[in-house]
Amino acid sequence: MSTPIGSITTLLLKENSKKNWELIAKRAINNEADLKALMACFFGENYRLNQRSSQCISKIHDIDRTVIEPYFNKMISELHQNSIDAYKRNVLRIFQDAMIPEDSLGQLFDKALAFLLDKGEAIAIHAFAMTVLRRICEQYPELSGEVIPAIEMILDESSSAGVKNRGHKELKKLRKLYF
């Protein structure tokens, strides 16, 4: 009989598909040992396991976000160390609408702003970072003075229709907070 980590690892490596991500997510929601095994892959150093588990974590958030709330602070602190795009993209995606822990808010703001300003980051990371930053600015409107010029700069430099669309929407909301 395989261990919970072995069985989750096997499933993650078996197939990289939406169907498999949902299967693993539902399994982890219903089984604490599987959730811990999945989170170990998510926070681990194996690129493929980290990448695939991040999709499952995102699915868990979509189904029942309370399951992963105990991991929110660690997710945010790992943003400073994890360079895998899938990890960054899915963590930022989660915090587009999840409650941001107060004690990690500054850390998330700093990292999301750094991602936004980094021209080497993926388009989805830029887009999700904009929304995370705007949400933080809703709590601390004075931070909008830092975020608005950053988004304006991205809009001037980006050729992505998705980034431009998201940027214009977020700027409209931020300007209402700041001005």
PEUR-V304308 format. One record per helix or strand of 2 or more residues. SS is the DSSP state (@ for helix, = for strand). FROM is the first residue (numbers start at 1). LEN is the number of residues. If there is no record, write none. Layout:
# PEUR-V304308
SS:FROM:LEN, SS:FROM:LEN
This chain:
# PEUR-V304308
@:4:11, @:18:13, @:32:12, @:47:21, @:69:10, @:85:10, @:102:16, @:123:17, @:141:17, @:161:18
